[in-house]
Amino acid sequence: MKRVLKTGIVIMGIAFLVPSLKAQEKKGVSFQVSGDVVSSYVWRGAYNAGASVQPTLGMSIGNFSFTAWGSKEISDTHKEIDLTAAYSFGKFGIAVTDYWWDGEKIGNEHAEETNNNYFHFDNHITAHYIEAGLNYKISENFSLSIAWNTMFWGADKKGNGDQNYSSYVELNYPFEVKGIALNATLGISPYDSDLYGVSSFAVCNLALGATKDIKISSSFSLPLFAKLIFDPAHEDTHMVLGFTLR
């Protein structure tokens, strides 16, 4: 019964929100629809799944944005849905993200073992991870950005059941060389975390990504990207290739 009520509340909320968004269209509401296809899904230096389709649906009003992002493994049952609410002010930005990556229920023989019900919000046994993040961009001329993210609710637990507060610090520096957009990343887990598989301060994500638009026709270009990723904490490395449709 509680699940039905929660689902009903969500549906009612969407029903009330849609007319409000239509009324706001003339006040700067914008929407984003896009999708990536990747050779493998690597998150913060760690391999999550094989070749995947990753759609994005976003909405922004002024400095506020709400984004739904998903990932579905093409040949297996990995499925993820992430919802992010974010607000930017000056050089700073704040965000809260709900991660859910416990996989496809239909056709997954291990689904019941992992308790992967989406509408299950008991903090002691939920499959959701709720994270708060703060990011800062130094300047337009020196575009280095720094972000700190901490899981503060949900499935990120210690062995004794207490919240672990797993954190991840990431530095990104975008730049361009001969028409190719590049981005250098340094990702760190600052302390013990089962989520990131480390027992102390560790560098878990060193990456260099490149993006180039491949011209298909006079009116259509396909953004192609590649990323070389090193995970020193686990002595691992990944190479990801993908393209974006928008």
N, C-alpha and C positions, 0 to 999 in steps of 0.2 A: 504494500500500500504506500509506503514512504517513497519507493522508487517512482510510482505512478504520480504522486504529488509533485516530486521534484521535476519529473519530465514535464508535467503540466505547467509548472511555474516557468520553466525555460521556454516552452512554446508560447505562453502568454507574454513573456518578456519580449520575445522576438516580434510577436504580433503588434505590440505597442511601439516597438522601436522602429519598425519599417515606415509607418506614416511620419514619424518624427524625422527620419532621415530624408524622406522626400521633401519635407518642408524646409530642410536645411540645405538642399542641393544648391540653392542660389547663394549660400553663405560659405562656400568653399569646401563642400564635401567632395572627396575624390575616392575612387575605388581602384584596386589593383587586382588583376587576375593574371597569373602566370604559372608556369610549371617547369621543373627541371627533370631531365632524365640523366641518371648518373650510373657509371660503371660499378660503383660500390658506394655505400653510405658510411662515411666516416665522420664521427662527431667528437670534437675536442680531442683529436688525436687517436680515438679508439674506433676500431671497426665495429659497426652495428649490424650491417646487412649487406647482401650482394646487390646486384643491379636493381635499381629502384626508380619509381616514378614519384615525384615530390611536388604536389600542387600547392599554390599559395593563393589565398583570398584575403585581401586587405581593404581596410577603410580608414580614412583619415579626415579629421575635422580640425583645422588649425594645427596646433601643436600636439594634438592627441591622435593616436592611432590604435586600431585593433586589428590583429592579424591572426588568421587561422592558417596553419602550415601542417602539411601531412607528408608521410612517407609510406609507400607500400612496395615491399619487395616483390619483384616480378615473378620469381620462381619458388618463393617460400612464403611462410606465414607472418613474417615481421610486418607490423603495422604500427604507425605512430601518428598521434594527433596532438599538436601543440597550439595552445591559445595564448596570445600575448597582448596585454594592454600596456601602452607606452606613452610617455609624455616628455617632450623636450622643452628646455628653457635655456636659451643662450648656448653655451658650450656644453651644458650638462643634459643628460637624459636619464630617466628612470623607467623601469619596466618590471612587470610581474608576469611570469609565464607559468602556465599549467602544462606540464609534460605528462603524456600518457603513451607508453610504448610497449605495452604488454601483449601485443600481437593479435592476429586474426582469431576470432572465436570459431567461425565456421571452417571446418576442415583441419582444425588444429587439435591433434589428439592429446596435447598437454595443456589445453586451455583451462580445464577445471583445476589442474594442479597449481596454476599460477594465480588463480583468483583474479582473472583479468576483466571483471565486469567494469564497464566504464562508469556507470552511475552508482559507484560504491565509494562513499566519502567519509567512512570511518577512519580517522587518522591512524589508528593502530594497525589496520589491515588494508588500507586503500592502495591501489596501484598507481595513483597520481603522485607526482612530485611538483611541489610549488616552489618557485624560485623568485627572488627579488634581485634586481640588478641596477647598478649605477654606472654610467659611462661618462667620459669626459674627452672632448676633442680639443687639442691644444690650440690650434689656429687654422685658418684657411691656408696660410702660406706653409705651415708645417703641420700636415694633416695626421699626425700620430694620434691615435685614440687609445684610451685605457678603460677597461671595464672590469668591475668586480661583481661576481654573481654568487649568491648563496642560497642553497636549498633550505627553506625554513619550515616546511610542513609536508607531511605525507610519507611516502615509502622510503625516504632516505633515513634509515635507522641504524643505530649501533646494534651490536649483538645482544645487549640487554634491553633493547626496545626504545631507548632514548633517541631523541632526534640527533642526527649526526652533524647537521649544518655544513655539509660538504660545500666547498667553495672553489671557484675557478676564476683566475685572473688572466685576462687576455689583452695583449697589445697588438694593434694592427697599424700598418703603415702602407697606404696605397700610393703608388707612383706609376709613371708611364715611361716606357722606353720604345722609341720608334713605332708609335701607334698602338702598342700592346699595353693594355691595362694590367698592372702587376699589383700584388698585395703580399706583404710579408707579415707573418703571424708568429707570436710567441705566447704560448699558453702554459699556465702554471697552476698546479694544485698546491696551495700553501701549507697544508697540514694533512694529517691522517684522514683517509676517506676510503671506505669500501666502494663507493660509487665510482671513484676514479682509480681504484685499485692501487693506492699508495699508502705508505705508513708514515710519511713525513713530507716535508717540502720536496716537490718534484716537478721537473719540466716534462710535460706530457704531450706538448703539441708545438712542433717547429714546422712551419709550412711556408711554401711559396706558391701562390696561385697566379695564373695568367688567363686573361679573357681577350678574345678577338672576335669581331663580327665577321662572319663569312658571308659574302654577298651571294645570294642564290639567284635573285632576279633584280630588275631595276627598282622594284618596290618592296623587296623582302630580303632581310639579312638574318642569319642565324647566329646568335651569340654562342660561341664555343669556348669552353673553359677546361683547363687542366690544373691539377694541384698535386704538388709533391709534398708529402707529409712524413715527418719523423716523430716518433714517440720514444724519446730517450728513457723515460721512466720504465718502459716495458721492453726496450730494445727491439722496437718494431718499426716498420715503415710502410707507407701506402702510396699508391699513385691512382688518382681519380680523374676520369675524363667525363665530361658531360656537356649538355647543351640546354638552352633555355628557350621556351616558347612563351611569347606574350603578345 
